[in-house]
Amino acid sequence: MKTVWLIGIGPGDPDALTLAAVKAIGRMDVFFLLEKAGEGRDSLIRFREEILARHAGDRPYRIARADTPARDRAAADYAGAVEDWRRRRTDVLAGLIDEDMADGESAGVLVWGDPTLYDGTLQSLNELMATGDRPDLAVEVLPGITSVQALTARHRLPLNRVGESITITTGRQIEAVADDAGAVTNSVVMLDTRDAYARLASDPGLDIYWGADVGAPDEVLLSGPLPETAPRIAETLRERRARRGWVMDSYILRRRRPGPTGAG
């Protein structure tokens, strides 16, 4: 039996690992390190290596590296491009399992945040098991602290408001409803490479709670009415992208209503 462990390692703070994650890291025989090409790649890999140096202990382990396939972000068929990317990424994982694991071994995949929130690794492994070609493959999932939890904690903001639902969505989806006045009430926005918040910046009823690289030593937090705060966020993003090549950011868009901010 080969067992692949998806281990949530939080949004960027080495101290944000759960005790279960620390224990699991100390039991792994091999770690799969996958990262996409581009600026910032090396620092993301170094963070994972720092996690291993802290928590793997004295037990010998191996590291198997592979490149995550690039996705065509300009494709007219968005869903088709994502599906093609997932298939190619599944093939990469299959190669690591077949070539870099022996029977009876455990492999760890260190996943940013939580393996069940906007990460495709679990879906790829489920697809591999569903084919029946690897009856000796098992998968275990250890949840991690998400960027959503880190963001609300750093802003000292309850995620929920009384009598109201919460939407966790993407920048692409926010753009899709930007012209529908009042469509956004209480939304957590992730994976926004499109700066979609700017499409709503003329709405005087929205507040934004934004964070970049939350948990890292150089995290940035900005909050306030969206029309006033959006230009500050845009300038911060320009500076950090120019300096570092990448930014991990997320934010909450919340429509203002009577009562203490965020409390409902």
Disulfide bonds with the S-S distance in Angstrom:
none
